[in-house]
Amino acid sequence: MTDRLYYTDPYLREFDGSVEQIEERDGRAVVTLDRTAFYPTSGGQPFDTGTLGGVRVLEVVDEDDGRVAHVVDVASASRLQRGASVHGSIDWARRFDHMQQHTGQHVLSAAFAKLFQARTVSFHLGAEASTIDLARELPARDIAAAESEANRIVWEDRPVAIRFADSEEAARMPLRKEPKRQGRLRLIDVEDFDLSACGGTHVSRTGAIGIIAVGSWERFKGGQRIEFLCGGRALARFRSLRDAAAASMQLLSVGAADIPGAVERLQADVKEQRRAVLAARTELARYRAEELAAAAEATPRGRLVARSVDADANELKSLAAAIAGKAGHAAILVSTATPALAVVARAPDLAIDSNAVIKTLTARFGGKGGGRPEMAQGGGLSGTTDEILSAARAAVLG
């Protein structure tokens, strides 16, 4: 069993240990020591990184037998020898970030429990933000109240102590939640606010958390998922939001408080412009349809317009619909883009199956499509416009 130095001193950045075993697993080397300051993934907190004897530690795993396994690159593992002493160094920036987030989680979860009896059922410390899942949903005002209470504890700079107790002793203590394991328990004690069984790494005083900021919340599995950031992460998020707000203020020529209203006005303007563009396109399609219909080819199946058109799918459909709106007319329109789009449409008084024509085209030129007998479309056609128009015309005329 590995002696876990972080249990009693989470601020330990460097240590010396003895290599007990080196083995290869799935193309990577796994190193175990008699003692380590590296934290393995556990309890919602990710593993530490750093170096062992100058060899980069890629992952740290908690083994079933109580050992801590350090995963390193196989090519570098030859620098480590079984039985030899090795110097370990923790990536302190990563470790301290995890300590801030994990201690912040204890304080925030306790605030939700004390103020609103909202129990935390799970915790996840992510790469950019962390989350806790509450057993029930709370309104925005209660979330804000818990956030304020948590920060009160942070700013009072209360001691965070590490204590140990067996299961029987712990059962008589005011733990926030019942521990999942028996035997000797490691307890994290935020003075006069929270006492929880936890094997993670934490700061020694709440002031080191810096700040606890709730980023967002959502319904989740009958309860509520709360995203939060502490310390350095909260500062990074603030800088990102500050820069985004400053850029938006400059682009919109408004103050920060006026950004939502300015965006709302822009959205209304865009909707109005889209309606105007759609109306203009419809009118243009009607005029183009008149021009094309006037030059339609007279066939035994009706007057047929078979043309290539420089237009997107919506424009092709509008134009084809306008042509097919004339009695006795049918349209085969193919885009000039590659791969090609094709639209087939016919007037109600013609016995042409537009969908069958599109199926013929996709069977020959690839792509996919479909529709109704009155109108159908296909995309991803790999032939030339002349080849596609010729094949479609043949399918229409039989």
Secondary structure in CASP SS format (residue, H / E / C, confidence):
PFRMAT SS
TARGET T0000
AUTHOR 0000-0000-0000
METHOD secondary structure of the structure
MODEL  1
M C 1.00
T C 1.00
D E 1.00
R E 1.00
L H 1.00
Y H 1.00
Y H 1.00
T C 1.00
D C 1.00
P C 1.00
Y C 1.00
L C 1.00
R C 1.00
E E 1.00
F E 1.00
D E 1.00
G E 1.00
S E 1.00
V E 1.00
E E 1.00
Q E 1.00
I E 1.00
E E 1.00
E E 1.00
R E 1.00
D C 1.00
G C 1.00
R E 1.00
A E 1.00
V E 1.00
V E 1.00
T E 1.00
L E 1.00
D C 1.00
R E 1.00
T E 1.00
A C 1.00
F C 1.00
Y C 1.00
P C 1.00
T C 1.00
S E 1.00
G C 1.00
G C 1.00
Q E 1.00
P C 1.00
F C 1.00
D C 1.00
T C 1.00
G E 1.00
T E 1.00
L E 1.00
G C 1.00
G C 1.00
V E 1.00
R E 1.00
V E 1.00
L E 1.00
E E 1.00
V E 1.00
V E 1.00
D E 1.00
E C 1.00
D C 1.00
D C 1.00
G C 1.00
R C 1.00
V E 1.00
A E 1.00
H E 1.00
V E 1.00
V E 1.00
D E 1.00
V H 1.00
A H 1.00
S H 1.00
A H 1.00
S C 1.00
R C 1.00
L C 1.00
Q C 1.00
R C 1.00
G C 1.00
A C 1.00
S E 1.00
V E 1.00
H E 1.00
G E 1.00
S E 1.00
I E 1.00
D C 1.00
W H 1.00
A H 1.00
R H 1.00
R H 1.00
F H 1.00
D H 1.00
H H 1.00
M H 1.00
Q H 1.00
Q H 1.00
H H 1.00
T H 1.00
G H 1.00
Q H 1.00
H H 1.00
V H 1.00
L H 1.00
S H 1.00
A H 1.00
A H 1.00
F H 1.00
A H 1.00
K H 1.00
L H 1.00
F H 1.00
Q C 1.00
A C 1.00
R C 1.00
T E 1.00
V E 1.00
S E 1.00
F E 1.00
H E 1.00
L E 1.00
G C 1.00
A C 1.00
E C 1.00
A C 1.00
S E 1.00
T E 1.00
I E 1.00
D E 1.00
L E 1.00
A C 1.00
R C 1.00
E C 1.00
L C 1.00
P C 1.00
A H 1.00
R H 1.00
D H 1.00
I H 1.00
A H 1.00
A H 1.00
A H 1.00
E H 1.00
S H 1.00
E H 1.00
A H 1.00
N H 1.00
R H 1.00
I H 1.00
V H 1.00
W H 1.00
E C 1.00
D C 1.00
R C 1.00
P E 1.00
V E 1.00
A E 1.00
I E 1.00
R E 1.00
F E 1.00
A E 1.00
D C 1.00
S H 1.00
E H 1.00
E H 1.00
A H 1.00
A H 1.00
R C 1.00
M C 1.00
P C 1.00
L C 1.00
R C 1.00
K C 1.00
E C 1.00
P C 1.00
K C 1.00
R C 1.00
Q C 1.00
G C 1.00
R C 1.00
L E 1.00
R E 1.00
L E 1.00
I E 1.00
D E 1.00
V E 1.00
E C 1.00
D C 1.00
F C 1.00
D E 1.00
L E 1.00
S E 1.00
A E 1.00
C C 1.00
G C 1.00
G C 1.00
T C 1.00
H C 1.00
V C 1.00
S C 1.00
R E 1.00
T H 1.00
G H 1.00
A H 1.00
I H 1.00
G C 1.00
I C 1.00
I E 1.00
A E 1.00
V E 1.00
G E 1.00
S E 1.00
W E 1.00
E E 1.00
R E 1.00
F E 1.00
K C 1.00
G C 1.00
G E 1.00
Q E 1.00
R E 1.00
I E 1.00
E E 1.00
F E 1.00
L E 1.00
C E 1.00
G H 1.00
G H 1.00
R H 1.00
A H 1.00
L H 1.00
A H 1.00
R H 1.00
F H 1.00
R H 1.00
S H 1.00
L H 1.00
R H 1.00
D H 1.00
A H 1.00
A H 1.00
A H 1.00
A H 1.00
S H 1.00
M H 1.00
Q H 1.00
L H 1.00
L H 1.00
S C 1.00
V C 1.00
G C 1.00
A H 1.00
A H 1.00
D H 1.00
I H 1.00
P H 1.00
G H 1.00
A H 1.00
V H 1.00
E H 1.00
R H 1.00
L H 1.00
Q H 1.00
A H 1.00
D H 1.00
V H 1.00
K H 1.00
E H 1.00
Q H 1.00
R H 1.00
R H 1.00
A H 1.00
V H 1.00
L H 1.00
A H 1.00
A H 1.00
R H 1.00
T H 1.00
E H 1.00
L H 1.00
A H 1.00
R H 1.00
Y H 1.00
R H 1.00
A H 1.00
E H 1.00
E H 1.00
L H 1.00
A H 1.00
A H 1.00
A C 1.00
A C 1.00
E E 1.00
A E 1.00
T E 1.00
P C 1.00
R C 1.00
G E 1.00
R E 1.00
L E 1.00
V E 1.00
A E 1.00
R E 1.00
S E 1.00
V E 1.00
D C 1.00
A C 1.00
D C 1.00
A H 1.00
N H 1.00
E H 1.00
L H 1.00
K H 1.00
S H 1.00
L H 1.00
A H 1.00
A H 1.00
A H 1.00
I H 1.00
A H 1.00
G C 1.00
K C 1.00
A C 1.00
G C 1.00
H E 1.00
A E 1.00
A E 1.00
I E 1.00
L E 1.00
V E 1.00
S E 1.00
T C 1.00
A C 1.00
T C 1.00
P C 1.00
A E 1.00
L E 1.00
A E 1.00
V E 1.00
V E 1.00
A E 1.00
R E 1.00
A C 1.00
P C 1.00
D C 1.00
L C 1.00
A C 1.00
I C 1.00
D C 1.00
S H 1.00
N H 1.00
A H 1.00
V H 1.00
I H 1.00
K H 1.00
T H 1.00
L H 1.00
T H 1.00
A H 1.00
R H 1.00
F H 1.00
G C 1.00
G C 1.00
K E 1.00
G E 1.00
G E 1.00
G E 1.00
R C 1.00
P C 1.00
E C 1.00
M E 1.00
A E 1.00
Q E 1.00
G E 1.00
G E 1.00
G E 1.00
L E 1.00
S C 1.00
G C 1.00
T C 1.00
T H 1.00
D H 1.00
E H 1.00
I H 1.00
L H 1.00
S H 1.00
A H 1.00
A H 1.00
R H 1.00
A H 1.00
A H 1.00
V H 1.00
L H 1.00
G C 1.00
END
